[in-house]
Structure formats: structure tokens, C-alpha cells
Amino acid sequence: MAQRAQDHVDGPRLTASLAALARFGGREDGGVSRQTLTEIDLAARRHLVAQARALGCEVRIDDCANLFFRRPGREDLPPVLTGSHADTQPVGGKYDGAYGVLAGLEVIAALNAAGIETLRPIEVVSWTNEEGSRFGPGTMGSSAFAEPARLATYRESVDQAGIRFGDALDAALAASDDVTRVPMARPMAACVELHIEQGPVLEAAAVPLGVVTGIQAVRWFRVECAGTMAHAGTTPMAVRRDAMAVAVAIAQDLYALAPRAAAGSGDAGQPGAAELRLTLGQWTVAPNSVNTIPGKVTFTVDMRCLDDAMLDRAEAALRLACTRHAPATDVVVTRFFHRGPTYFPEAMLASVQRACERASEVAGRGAPVRLTSGAFHDAMYVADLCPTAMIFVPSKGGISHNAAEDTDAADLVLGARALAYTVAELACRQP
């Protein structure tokens, strides 16, 4: 059955489906702007609902407006879940998230075409607000599904226009009054998420499919450096209390740390390597004047690694750097997010491996490789509830969150074929 499902994936049908969804929020530069729960996103949701119903699916929705497209099985067992998200960054591409949702619907179309009846139901999900670009944090839908108590806090999130997530959510639910409401944290048999890699590993290896072994741990910090605002021309260097000088010194220590950590990992740069990745992405300077010594500098630190112990050492190094370059009263470090590493179970990896190997062999392409995801994905939270895995296809130039995001059509089809094999195999397993 898994092989038949794989062989019935229709490339032109998938390509047309991706192009149709990309028109919702499509930009002149080829990108897509479809932020969560905007009018454009709600229209895209209605489009997905119509597409799923045309395939014979029952459409369901939960309290976080996550959409589920259900193909029944012979028995009413916990379903096999697949899918991703349809929202984008303000300037995003056609495939980030949307590919996983539409490939899931293509799997259902392939099963229908092959006349396959699975033991278990299959559900394709479109998660709400994975990107977090309009309302923070990201992966709202999947994390609330995994732990419904989170939703009360999420409802208070506000976008730049002052709109509450809770109000936008209520409007979306009201517009879906013809859709069955279902509870969150429902039992699932397994989950497989198909996604573009958003990185350069597969393209560099000339390999079309990646078996994702897990998702890196991440810690986010806010570093606040205090100084004294003073005139840039009249204050001697020796007596300055310059918040920027302290911030830059701390930053230099951190940037020096990353290469040392990579060298110590032994296999840095290889897929799945325990490489420390550091980003100092957000900076605020006060008063931000050309001729005033900064009195306060705040910056963020994003630390990621598959090895949580390495993040322990990196966090200790950050705190040491802060005390080295300024009195404790002048620097405050706050860790405001921490998520440990996600490891996908070997039994799920073996299923994905079989699917990818057969898809690649039939297409005359190179064998799949195993690699780790450096980005957040909804699978990270679903893994708390059920056995979970991911499949990656290459991203040209490793580019994503960008209108230039692209993946070869042949690779997109191959990923959908690997997904069809995996989902069919899992949906036919006995309890």
C-alpha cells in the first residue's frame, strides 16, 4: 500500500495546488505575504477547506483555529497526522509551511486515486501562527494543541496595530461556524511533517531528501547594558561610562566562543553536528544620537545547538563575559525562552528512511541523508504528544523567509512521494 500511495502522487496536480495557494498574498517579486489571521489568510483558509472537502475530507477546527482535514480509516483509531502551516513572514516564499499542508492534501488525493483504504484515519493539519511575525510567539497553534493551557496567554498577544490575538482568533472561529469544533491535545498515533530545509545542507550534498533526526535546542537572552549619557565631544575617553563599549566587548567574547565550540564538537558543519550557533539579532540604543554617548544598550542573543550541555556552557560564558566587562549593576541578563532539543524516535526515522530511499531510487536520485533542523517547526511540539518525524527537501541557496525562496519542482514532488509512503505505512499499522 505504501508503494502504491507513493506511485500515485501526481506532480502536476501538486504544482498547480502550490501555485493556487501562492496567489493568496502573492507579491510582484514572486514572494508571498500572508500573515496569520489577516483577511488574506482567512481567504486562504477557505480555499484549503474547499480543496479538502473536494477530496472527501471532513473539516475540523480547534480553539486555536488549527484546521484539520480528516480522511476516515476503516476503524476509528487515533489518526496519523501530517501537515504544516499556511501563514508566512511579511515577505515570505511560496513553500515555507504551505508545502507541507498541500503535500498532505496531495497524499490524500493519491490514496483516493489508488483506491487505498487505510486502517487509521489520516488528518492533514494547517497550524495557526507558526511564523509569529504578526503575533508572538511563533508555533502558537501547535504548542497550544500540545498544551492547551498556553492559549490563555497567547490570546493576550498584540500585533503592531494593537489587535489582540484573541480577538483575531474569535473572528476566525466565527467565520468557520460551518466547521466541526474538536478539542486540542487529541490522541494522535504519529505525525510526519514535510518541509523545505531552509538551509544549505541538502543542496550542497546534491541530495533531494533529508531524514530529520531532531530539532536543535534554543535559548534566547536579553542583555541590558547601562551607562551614562554624555556629550560625545566633551567627555574624555578615560572617564566615560559607555554602554555600547560594554555591549560590544560582550559581543566579541560571544563571537569568539562559537568557533571554539564548533572545533570542540568534532564534526562541526556536518549534518546533525552539535555546533553552537549564535545570533545577536536585535539591538536598541538609547538615546541613539550621533553625538551622545549611549546610556543604555539592549541586545538579544539566540543560542542554538543539538547538545543542551553545550548551551549550558555557552550560557555560563555569556554571564561570565558580562561580569568581566562591567560591574554587575551595569549589566542584566535575562533568559526569556528555553526549549530543549527534540529527538525523533528511531522507529519513525526508519519509516521515513524507507520512504525516502524508495522515492530516490525510483527517481534515479541520490540516497537520502540524515540531518538536524536548526529552525523551529510545529513538529517540535507535536513530538510531546506522539511519535513524530520530519522530511526535508532542498532550498536553493539555503534561502527562506525571502521572496527568493525556491525549490526545484522535481524535489517537491519527490518529498510528497516520500510523505505518501510514510503516511500510508503508518496509517496501516495495527494498534
FENHUUR-V700411 format. One record per backbone hydrogen bond with DSSP energy under -1.0 kcal/mol. NH is the residue of the N-H (numbers start at 0). CO is the residue of the C=O. E is the energy in kcal/mol with one decimal. If there is no record, write none. Layout:
nh->[NH	NH]
co->[CO	CO]
e->[E	E]
This chain:
nh->[4	5	6	7	8	13	14	15	16	17	18	19	20	21	23	24	26	29	31	32	37	41	42	43	44	45	46	47	48	49	50	51	52	53	55	56	57	59	60	61	64	66	67	68	69	70	73	74	76	79	80	81	83	87	91	97	98	100	101	102	103	104	105	106	107	108	109	110	111	112	113	115	119	121	122	123	124	125	126	138	139	140	142	143	144	145	146	149	150	153	154	155	156	158	161	164	165	167	168	169	170	171	172	173	174	175	178	179	181	188	190	191	192	194	196	203	204	205	206	209	210	211	212	214	215	216	217	218	219	220	221	222	223	224	225	226	227	231	234	238	239	242	245	246	247	248	249	250	251	252	253	254	255	256	257	260	261	262	263	269	272	274	276	278	283	285	291	292	294	295	296	297	298	299	300	301	302	303	304	310	311	312	313	314	315	316	317	318	319	320	321	322	323	324	329	331	333	335	336	338	341	343	348	349	350	351	352	353	354	355	356	357	358	359	360	361	362	363	364	368	370	372	379	380	381	382	383	384	385	388	390	391	392	395	397	398	404	411	412	413	414	415	416	417	418	419	420	421	422	423	424	425	426	428]
co->[0	1	2	3	5	9	10	11	12	13	14	15	16	17	20	22	30	26	91	24	34	37	38	39	40	41	42	43	44	45	46	47	48	49	52	51	69	67	179	65	61	125	59	123	57	121	117	118	74	120	189	122	124	33	31	95	94	96	97	98	99	100	101	102	103	104	105	106	107	108	109	110	426	70	79	68	81	66	83	129	128	127	138	139	140	141	142	146	147	149	150	152	153	162	158	156	154	163	164	165	166	167	168	169	170	172	175	58	60	78	386	80	388	390	392	199	200	202	201	391	368	389	370	341	372	304	338	302	336	300	333	298	331	296	329	294	240	290	230	235	236	293	241	242	243	244	245	246	247	248	249	250	251	252	253	256	257	258	259	266	269	272	303	301	297	295	288	229	285	285	224	283	222	281	220	278	218	276	216	306	307	308	309	310	311	312	313	314	315	316	317	318	319	320	326	223	221	219	219	217	214	212	344	345	346	347	348	349	350	351	352	353	354	355	356	357	358	360	359	208	210	213	376	377	377	378	380	381	381	190	192	209	194	405	394	395	401	407	408	409	410	411	412	413	414	415	416	417	418	419	420	421	422	425]
e->[-2.8	-2.3	-2.4	-1.1	-1.2	-2.2	-2.7	-2.4	-2.0	-2.4	-2.1	-2.2	-2.0	-1.9	-1.8	-1.2	-2.8	-1.7	-2.2	-2.9	-1.6	-2.8	-2.1	-2.2	-2.3	-2.0	-1.9	-2.2	-2.6	-2.3	-2.2	-2.7	-2.5	-2.0	-1.7	-2.3	-2.4	-2.7	-2.5	-1.3	-2.1	-2.0	-2.7	-2.9	-3.1	-3.3	-2.3	-2.4	-1.9	-2.2	-3.0	-2.4	-1.5	-2.2	-2.5	-1.4	-1.9	-1.5	-2.7	-2.7	-1.4	-1.8	-2.0	-2.0	-1.6	-2.2	-2.6	-2.5	-2.4	-2.5	-2.2	-2.3	-2.9	-2.4	-2.7	-2.4	-2.9	-2.4	-3.1	-1.7	-2.1	-2.4	-1.9	-2.6	-2.0	-2.1	-2.0	-2.3	-1.7	-2.0	-2.3	-1.4	-2.0	-2.3	-2.0	-3.3	-2.4	-2.1	-3.0	-2.4	-2.0	-2.0	-2.5	-2.4	-1.8	-1.1	-1.9	-1.2	-2.6	-2.8	-2.0	-2.2	-2.2	-2.4	-2.7	-2.4	-1.8	-1.1	-2.2	-2.4	-3.0	-1.8	-2.5	-2.1	-2.4	-2.6	-2.7	-2.3	-2.5	-2.3	-2.7	-3.2	-2.7	-3.3	-3.4	-3.2	-3.0	-2.2	-1.2	-1.2	-1.0	-1.9	-1.5	-2.2	-2.9	-1.8	-2.2	-2.4	-2.4	-1.8	-2.0	-2.7	-1.9	-1.2	-1.5	-2.4	-2.3	-2.4	-1.9	-1.9	-2.4	-1.9	-2.6	-1.9	-2.6	-2.7	-1.3	-2.8	-2.3	-1.6	-2.4	-2.6	-2.3	-1.6	-2.1	-3.0	-2.7	-2.0	-1.8	-1.3	-1.8	-1.8	-2.4	-2.7	-2.1	-2.2	-2.2	-2.4	-2.3	-2.4	-1.8	-1.7	-2.0	-1.5	-2.1	-2.2	-2.5	-1.8	-1.2	-2.7	-2.6	-2.4	-2.2	-2.7	-1.4	-2.4	-2.8	-2.3	-2.0	-2.8	-2.7	-2.3	-2.2	-2.6	-2.5	-2.7	-1.6	-1.1	-3.2	-1.5	-1.9	-2.9	-1.9	-1.3	-1.9	-1.9	-1.7	-2.2	-1.7	-1.7	-2.2	-2.4	-1.3	-2.9	-2.4	-1.6	-2.0	-2.0	-2.2	-2.1	-2.3	-1.8	-2.1	-2.2	-2.3	-2.4	-2.0	-2.1	-3.0	-2.4	-2.4	-2.5	-2.5	-1.1]
